[in-house]
Amino acid sequence: MFIAMNQFSVNPDRAGEFEDVWRGRESSLQGLDGFVQFSLLKGDDPGDYVSHTIWESREAFLAWAQSDDFRRAHAQAGPPEGVVDGHPRARFYEAVIVERGADAPAV
């Protein structure tokens, strides 16, 4: 399992605008080889957000990151000026240990 995340610092007064951009985005992740899940996470600290994708492998993520789907997704209009402070901070992780609940589907 491979996890790719981008952390965003959002103007807390404009968090709704940021969330609306994500809700309205066109996504092509469904059906991609190796894609498992996407989440937009809101932290406890005001303005702290993380976009979070789970992939079956680093190779599956890299295949997407080098695809036309990736270029189209990242060419979409982002939030209006002043909503996000700076660029997102990217982080990538390989799963070392994974525990699932008894009824959770295998990834």
Secondary structure, DSSP 8 states (H G I E B T S, - for coil): -EEEEEEEEB-GGGHHHHHHHHHT-----TT-TTEEEEEEEE-SSTTEEEEEEEES-HHHHHHHHTSHHHHHHHHS--S-TTSB-S--EEEEEE-S-----TT----
